[in-house]
Amino acid sequence: MSNKIMQELAILQTENRKYKEQVKIYVKKLLDRDSDIKDLKEQLNNLELKEKMVSKNKSYLELKAQKDIEQIQENKKLKKGKNETKATDDRRKK
């Protein structure tokens, strides 16, 4: 009877070792997966920040371009106004 109990104990110990090995494997897989998730989240955050910065720069450049266009138009109006005044002055002199 004790021989049978010893065999049963050996079988249970073997099963226990197998389960422990499986747990180690699963823990390693989970840690690797968590590491991958962390890396992907970091990449996503970097991409979102990059997109935000590009968008911000784009809107800044669009605003600057619009201001430059408005300034050019204003300069043309002022220049046109000066030309008209000069032409009017020339006509008056004659």
Secondary structure, 3 states (H helix, E strand, C coil): CHHHHHHHHHHHHHHHHHHHHHHHHHHHHHHHHHHHHHHHHHHHHHHHHHHHHHHHHHHHHHHHHHHHHHHHHHHHHHHHHHHHHHHHHHHHHC
